[in-house]
Amino acid sequence: MSQTVKPWLRLRRGLEFDYRVLKVREDRWADPRTNQEQSRVLVDCSDWVNVIAVTPDDRLVLVRQFRFGTQTTTLEVPGGMVEPGEDPAAAAARELEEETGYVPGRVVPLGAVHPNPALQPNRCFSYLALDCVKQHAGRQDEGEDIAVELHPRADVSRLILEGHISHSLVVVAFFLERLRAEAGGAK
């Protein structure tokens, strides 16, 4: 037997702090169960894309970059922010080309998730980019220092299980790809 969960009523929007890639504010909400006022922090971000890029010879185009949260270098799929008004599929192809210089033959949607619905309203869209061909060296944004690596597609499970790929949203992208393949989707 499931219970109904009532929505919370926002009483006041807090002061917003804009940090370019995200905005943070603390709003006040009415708890629907007790009617008590509660504070909740919200982190407003653009939607994101992750791109599983595959070359014609079945290699993954991965990127290695420094991440400030963990203060480590991580192995990930290309990805980034969706610009205002931009189609997520177009953002996926754009981010892939900017970060790696690879251009896809076709882009297949895998699905979207909410990265952290407790704090963030945004979505992360995952795409499978097939027949990716190197066109140039890439055009990284200022503040990006990305190394491109090619790995056999068959190595993805090992890379995840051994901790070489540890970014949760990248793991989700590969999981969505596997679910699509099991359901008879794009390969």
N, C-alpha and C positions, 0 to 999 in steps of 0.2 A: 504494500500500500504506500503510495507516494504522497507527500504533503505538497501543498502549493507554496511556492516561495514568492513573496510579494516584492515588487520593485521598491527601491529606496527613492525617496523624494529629495532632490537637491535643494537645500535651503539657501546656500550662498556659494558663489564661485570665489575662490581665493585669488590672491595676487599671483600673477603669472610671471615666471622667470624664463626668458628665452635664451637658450644655449645653442642656437643655430640648428643643430640636428635634432633637438627635442625641446619641448617646453614642459616646465614642472609647475604644478600649483597644488594647493591644499584646499579642497572644497569641504563644506559642511553639509551633512546629510541627516535625514530623519530616519532612524531605525524603525521599520514598519511594525516590528514586534513590540517594541517598548516605547516608541515615540521619542526616545532620547536622541539628542544631537550628537553626531559622531564626525570626527575628522577623517578624511581619506585623501591620500596623495595620489595624484594622477600624473602620468608621464605621457604627454601627447607627442607622437612621432608620426612621420609619414609612413605610408605602407612600404614594405620592402619586397625585394625579389631575390630568389636564389636560383641559380642556373646549373643544372647538371649537364655539362657540355661534353659531347662525345664526338671524337674524330671519325672519319670513314674507316680507319683501321682499328676501331673499338678501344681507343684510349680516352681516358678522362682528362679534361683540361682543368687542373686545380690551381689554386693560388695559395701562396704562403705569405703571411704578413704579421706584423707585430700587433698585438691587441693590448690596449692599455688596462682593461679590466683585470686580466689575468697576468699582465706584464710578461707575456710569453709570445712566442711566434707560433701561429696556428696554421694548419692545413685545412683549406675550405674550398667550397665551390665559389665561382665568381658570383657577385651579387651587389645589391645596394638599394638606394632609395628610389621610389617611384616619384617622379616630379609631379607637381600639381597639374591635374588634367591629363596626365599621360596614361596610356593604356599599359597595364602591368606586363603584357607580353612584349610590347615595344621597349619597355624599360629593361626587361630581361635581355633582349638582343643588344640594346645599347650598352648596358653594364658589362656584358660579356666582351663586346668589342673594345670598350674603353680600357678594361682591366687587362685583357690578354692579347688583343689584336686578332682574335678568332671571330669569324662570322658564321652563323649557323645556316644550314640549308633549310631547316624548318624548326619551329618552336612548338612544343606540345605542352599544354597545361597539365600539371599533376595534381593541383589542389592548393588550398590556402589554409593557414592556421592562424590563430591569435597567439602571438608570442608570449604574452603575459596578461590575460584578461583581468587580473586583480588590479593592475596598475595602468595598462595601456589599451587604447582603443584600436590600434592599428592591426593590420594583417600582414602576414608574410606569404607571398605567392611563390610556389615552386614550379619550375619549368624544366622540361627535358629538351635540350638543344641538340639536334642530330646533324650529322654530316658537317661538323664544324671544321673550317679551313682557315689556316693562318693567313691573314691579309697584310698585317703590319705589326710593328712592335708594341702597339697599345698606346693609349693616351690617358695615362693615370691622372686623376684629379690632384690638385695641390694638396699636400699632406698625406698622399698615399705612397707607399713604398712596397710594391708587390712583386714577388717572384713567381713566374709561371712554371708549373711542373706538369708533365704528362705521366700518367700512371695507367697500367692496364685496368680496364673496366672490371675485370674479374677479381681484382684486388680490393674492391671497395669494402667487403665484409671484414677482411683482415685489417684494413686501415682503421675501421671503426672499432672493432673488438680489441685491437692492440693499443687504442688510444691515440693514434696518429691524427685521426679526425675526431674532435671532441666537442665541436660547436653544436649545441642541441638542435638548432634550426637546420643545420646541414644534415644531421642525422635524420631529422624529420623528412627532408627532401628525398633522401635515399629510401626511406620507408614508404613514402607516397609513391615513389617510382616502382617499388616492389609490389605494392598493393595494386597499382594500375596494371602491371605486367601479369599478375595472378588473375586479374579480372578480364584479361584479354585485351588490354589497352596497348598503347604505343610501346615499341621496344627500341 
